[in-house]
Amino acid sequence: MGASTKEFEERIAAFLELRGRHVVATNTGTSALHLALLAAGVGPGDEVVTTSFNYVADHQAIRMTGADVVMCDIRDDDLGIDCEAAAEVISKRTKAILPLHFAGIPCDVDGVYRLAAEAGLRVVEDACHAFGTSVDGRKIGSFGDIAVFSFDPVKVVTAIDGGAVVTGSERERDELHRRRLLGVDRDTVERYKNRRAWEYDVVSDGYRYHMTNILASVGISQIKRAQEFIASRQRVCRAYGAAFGTCDGVRIPAADFQGVSPFIYSLRVLDGKREALIAHLHERRIDAGIHFVPVHKHAYFASARRGDMTVTDRVVGEVVTLPLHSNMRQNFVDRVIDGVLSFFR
Ligand SMILES: Cc1ncc(COP(=O)(O)O)c(C=O)c1O
């Protein structure tokens, strides 16, 4: 870790148009989630509410703090947290709420912050899918409580591997700095100059979660092209929407992609035909994926406290992730569109 890590953090701050907020880069999004929850004061005996329709990194990060996972249902439109469902599972032990901006599309941010204010909860936004997405003209991370990003290999902006926490608190920034490097105090300034301080104190628990210069330099080269990547992905998502919007057998994402940094394109296949569509696409050598297997179905989390899962249980049987990458060639886009439409013809 050194000067490139600092430059990457500064470029993230500039890209997100942060004012008076701080970026702390880490080696993965998962470690960023862990540190963010610790900074929010989450620990043993606490509960954190998140959705089952989410990547298991969130649930494991909650467990790493010693807190318990509580899962609630999602909304049928943006597939983000259903705040009424979240309110139903809040208990005296609930410390924080961890909403996901699925596929890069913002969740019900107003509802989340209203609920958090009413119940006195911290908010850690999982913005791992949403680097560059705006809500009412403000980039996610530039407002609110704590936000977490991932720069892993498949993200819109990658550092090969990496993550970042954004907080508005200087105290939390300092705590994040310490915990990202084994609890070492007052070392970050030296390291940002590519120097090691040989006299230091260790003042808290900590992890080896820092981002290296080499990976940060990849992140720097990527973030310079973020607008281009996002715009190219928006074009593909809109082409998919135009092609599939009139197809009876599917439901397209509830977004026009204005202000959205699209991570994946998640189509919903109705009438139990998803597996047949995936097989049809594979026959045409078109890969498709599924995000996500619901976490309450995984053995380790099956006994975690949870609310009603009606929407989640239905949606996880409908979603299929179609090919999407930055600067995708038009003939690939056309092949995917033709592959899907030929199934329904
Ligand atoms: C929703 C979500 N949260 C967290 C993560 C964890 O990020 P990372 O892979 O950088 O650890 C991912 C990674 O795919 C994710 O999709």
The ligand as an ORCA input file, in Angstrom:
! r2SCAN-3c Opt
* xyz 0 1
  C     -23.780     -7.482     -3.763
  C     -22.343     -7.762     -3.477
  N     -21.836     -7.435     -2.280
  C     -20.546     -7.671     -1.981
  C     -19.700     -8.265     -2.887
  C     -18.297     -8.563     -2.461
  O     -17.360     -7.903     -3.218
  P     -15.920     -8.563     -3.459
  O     -16.070     -9.611     -4.503
  O     -15.079     -7.401     -3.948
  O     -15.423     -9.077     -2.158
  C     -20.183     -8.619     -4.147
  C     -19.294     -9.258     -5.141
  O     -19.679     -9.713     -6.168
  C     -21.535     -8.371     -4.451
  O     -22.058     -8.716     -5.633
*
